[in-house]
Amino acid sequence: MFAVYILYSEILGKHYVGHTEDLNVRLTQHNVGHVRSTKAGIPWAVVHVEEYPTRQRAYRRELQIKAYKRGEAFKKLVKK
């Protein structure tokens, strides 16, 4: 299974959207500074997760979420 996830950094007040096969490992990578684009926002917290059977479907969903970032649909996902 592959996960599409949304992280939130209180320090930056920003969200990050990504996909992975192992969410625990990926979250650790984000929070120890191994991901350049999220290094400044440590610590990151998971605020939304969706699971998909294939990497392709997860990636398509990631792009869909990124397309409406900061819109009403995005706000509904992070408020759940």
Phi and psi in degrees as GROMACS dihedral restraints (atoms count N, CA, C in turn):
[ dihedral_restraints ]
;  ai    aj    ak    al  type     phi  dphi    fc
    3     4     5     6     1  -119.1    20    10
    4     5     6     7     1   145.3    20    10
    6     7     8     9     1  -115.9    20    10
    7     8     9    10     1   138.2    20    10
    9    10    11    12     1  -101.8    20    10
   10    11    12    13     1   131.3    20    10
   12    13    14    15     1  -134.4    20    10
   13    14    15    16     1   154.4    20    10
   15    16    17    18     1  -122.6    20    10
   16    17    18    19     1   126.3    20    10
   18    19    20    21     1  -107.2    20    10
   19    20    21    22     1   157.6    20    10
   21    22    23    24     1  -133.2    20    10
   22    23    24    25     1   136.7    20    10
   24    25    26    27     1  -113.3    20    10
   25    26    27    28     1   118.0    20    10
   27    28    29    30     1   -66.8    20    10
   28    29    30    31     1   -35.2    20    10
   30    31    32    33     1   -59.2    20    10
   31    32    33    34     1   -45.6    20    10
   33    34    35    36     1   -91.9    20    10
   34    35    36    37     1   -21.0    20    10
   36    37    38    39     1    68.0    20    10
   37    38    39    40     1    32.2    20    10
   39    40    41    42     1  -129.0    20    10
   40    41    42    43     1   161.0    20    10
   42    43    44    45     1  -108.3    20    10
   43    44    45    46     1   157.2    20    10
   45    46    47    48     1  -133.6    20    10
   46    47    48    49     1   133.6    20    10
   48    49    50    51     1  -115.2    20    10
   49    50    51    52     1   134.2    20    10
   51    52    53    54     1  -156.0    20    10
   52    53    54    55     1  -180.0    20    10
   54    55    56    57     1  -138.5    20    10
   55    56    57    58     1   154.4    20    10
   57    58    59    60     1  -160.8    20    10
   58    59    60    61     1   164.1    20    10
   60    61    62    63     1   -90.2    20    10
   61    62    63    64     1   -24.9    20    10
   63    64    65    66     1  -134.0    20    10
   64    65    66    67     1    99.7    20    10
   66    67    68    69     1   -63.6    20    10
   67    68    69    70     1   -39.0    20    10
   69    70    71    72     1   -62.7    20    10
   70    71    72    73     1   -44.3    20    10
   72    73    74    75     1   -65.2    20    10
   73    74    75    76     1   -44.6    20    10
   75    76    77    78     1   -64.5    20    10
   76    77    78    79     1   -41.1    20    10
   78    79    80    81     1   -62.3    20    10
   79    80    81    82     1   -40.9    20    10
   81    82    83    84     1   -60.7    20    10
   82    83    84    85     1   -43.1    20    10
   84    85    86    87     1   -59.6    20    10
   85    86    87    88     1   -42.3    20    10
   87    88    89    90     1   -62.8    20    10
   88    89    90    91     1   -42.4    20    10
   90    91    92    93     1   -84.2    20    10
   91    92    93    94     1    -8.1    20    10
   93    94    95    96     1  -106.8    20    10
   94    95    96    97     1     2.8    20    10
   96    97    98    99     1    91.3    20    10
   97    98    99   100     1    15.6    20    10
   99   100   101   102     1   -81.9    20    10
  100   101   102   103     1    -7.8    20    10
  102   103   104   105     1  -112.0    20    10
  103   104   105   106     1   113.2    20    10
  105   106   107   108     1   -56.4    20    10
  106   107   108   109     1   -41.8    20    10
  108   109   110   111     1   -71.7    20    10
  109   110   111   112     1   -14.6    20    10
  111   112   113   114     1  -116.4    20    10
  112   113   114   115     1     1.5    20    10
  114   115   116   117     1   -56.3    20    10
  115   116   117   118     1   -40.9    20    10
  117   118   119   120     1   -71.0    20    10
  118   119   120   121     1   -17.4    20    10
  120   121   122   123     1  -101.8    20    10
  121   122   123   124     1    10.3    20    10
  123   124   125   126     1   -59.6    20    10
  124   125   126   127     1   132.8    20    10
  126   127   128   129     1   -90.4    20    10
  127   128   129   130     1   151.4    20    10
  129   130   131   132     1  -106.5    20    10
  130   131   132   133     1   143.4    20    10
  132   133   134   135     1  -123.1    20    10
  133   134   135   136     1   141.4    20    10
  135   136   137   138     1   -76.1    20    10
  136   137   138   139     1   126.1    20    10
  138   139   140   141     1  -115.1    20    10
  139   140   141   142     1   -11.5    20    10
  141   142   143   144     1  -160.6    20    10
  142   143   144   145     1   140.1    20    10
  144   145   146   147     1  -141.2    20    10
  145   146   147   148     1   138.6    20    10
  147   148   149   150     1  -132.3    20    10
  148   149   150   151     1   141.8    20    10
  150   151   152   153     1  -109.1    20    10
  151   152   153   154     1   144.1    20    10
  153   154   155   156     1  -136.8    20    10
  154   155   156   157     1   149.5    20    10
  156   157   158   159     1   -74.3    20    10
  157   158   159   160     1   -23.5    20    10
  159   160   161   162     1  -129.3    20    10
  160   161   162   163     1   155.6    20    10
  162   163   164   165     1   -62.8    20    10
  163   164   165   166     1   -38.2    20    10
  165   166   167   168     1   -61.4    20    10
  166   167   168   169     1   -44.8    20    10
  168   169   170   171     1   -67.0    20    10
  169   170   171   172     1   -38.5    20    10
  171   172   173   174     1   -64.4    20    10
  172   173   174   175     1   -43.0    20    10
  174   175   176   177     1   -64.8    20    10
  175   176   177   178     1   -41.2    20    10
  177   178   179   180     1   -60.8    20    10
  178   179   180   181     1   -41.3    20    10
  180   181   182   183     1   -67.4    20    10
  181   182   183   184     1   -39.4    20    10
  183   184   185   186     1   -57.7    20    10
  184   185   186   187     1   -47.3    20    10
  186   187   188   189     1   -62.5    20    10
  187   188   189   190     1   -38.4    20    10
  189   190   191   192     1   -62.5    20    10
  190   191   192   193     1   -45.8    20    10
  192   193   194   195     1   -63.4    20    10
  193   194   195   196     1   -43.0    20    10
  195   196   197   198     1   -62.8    20    10
  196   197   198   199     1   -32.2    20    10
  198   199   200   201     1   -66.1    20    10
  199   200   201   202     1   -32.0    20    10
  201   202   203   204     1  -111.9    20    10
  202   203   204   205     1    27.5    20    10
  204   205   206   207     1   -57.8    20    10
  205   206   207   208     1   136.5    20    10
  207   208   209   210     1    73.9    20    10
  208   209   210   211     1    -0.5    20    10
  210   211   212   213     1   -89.0    20    10
  211   212   213   214     1  -177.5    20    10
  213   214   215   216     1   -62.6    20    10
  214   215   216   217     1   -40.7    20    10
  216   217   218   219     1   -62.9    20    10
  217   218   219   220     1   -38.9    20    10
  219   220   221   222     1   -66.3    20    10
  220   221   222   223     1   -43.6    20    10
  222   223   224   225     1   -60.5    20    10
  223   224   225   226     1   -36.8    20    10
  225   226   227   228     1   -65.0    20    10
  226   227   228   229     1   -38.1    20    10
  228   229   230   231     1   -65.8    20    10
  229   230   231   232     1   -43.2    20    10
  231   232   233   234     1   -82.5    20    10
  232   233   234   235     1   -11.6    20    10
  234   235   236   237     1   -92.3    20    10
  235   236   237   238     1    -8.9    20    10
